[in-house]
Every structure is written in C-alpha cells, then in structure tokens.
Amino acid sequence: ARQWDIDLAASYMVGDRASDIACGRAAGTRTVFIDLGYTSEASPEGHDASVSSLKAAVDWICADHDGAVA
C-alpha cells in the first residue's frame, strides 16, 4: 500500500472466505463477504456487508461510494 500510495481506509476487500475478511480487516479496508454457502467453514464476523455474488458486491461498493468509482 505504501509503495503504490493506496489509501487502505478508502479501499475494499471482497472475499468468499473468513480469511479474506480477516485480511481486509487487518489491512484497515472495508470488507464485503460473498456468501457462497460453504458449510465446512465458519462464516466471518465483522464484515461491512454480506452479499450473494460478485455483482452484488460491486453494487454494494458503488452504493456505499455514492456511485463514485475511482
């Protein structure tokens, strides 16, 4: 993030595993969990949104960002 001047507080981590969400939270990003119904894993906690598809994640991010995509 430092090398590429990425503002992590203004960034999003999208993932379908608890480890993805944990990574995003540790980095200080907002997190979107794509719930694909994996039954062998515990669902993540503390995510900003839970959606059912990548398209729904994109829609949520755009709405959260008031449609202003950088």
N, C-alpha and C positions, 0 to 999 in steps of 0.2 A: 504494500500500500504506500509506503514511504517512497519507494523508488519511482512509482508511477503517479504519485500525488493523488491517490484515491481517497476520497472522503468516506471512510467506513460508516460514519454516523448517517450519511445520506445514501448508503448502499443497501442492497437486499441480498440475502442468501435464500435460495429456493432449493428445497430438497425433499426427498421422499423417505428419509431415514432419520432416526433420532440423532445420529452422529452428525448429520448435515446441519440440523438445527443447533446442536451444541457448538459446532464450529462457528456458525454465524453469530451466535450469542457471544462467544468468546472474543470474536473479532470486533464486536460492537455494531453489527449490522442489524437491520430489521430482518425478521425471518418469516418465511412462508413455507408451511408444511403441505406437501402434496400427499394426501392420504389415499394410498393405493390399496389399503386394506391388508397390509402384511400382518398376518396373525402370529408369526413366530417372533415378533419383536414388540417391545413396549412402545407405545406412542410417545412422542416427545412432549415435553412440558415447556411452557413459557414462550411459545411461538406467537408471533403477532397475528397470523392468520392461518387458517386451515382450509384447504380447497381440495377439489377432486381431480384437477387436471392442470397441465401447464398453461393452457389458455386461461383458465380461471385465475391462476397465479398472476399472469400478465395483466388481466383485467383488474385484479385487486391492486396491484402495484400502480397501475395507471390512475385508478380512482384515488388511491392514497396520495399520489403525487399530483392530484388535480389535473390529470391528463398531460402534465408537462414532463415528457420523457427527454432526458438529456442524451 
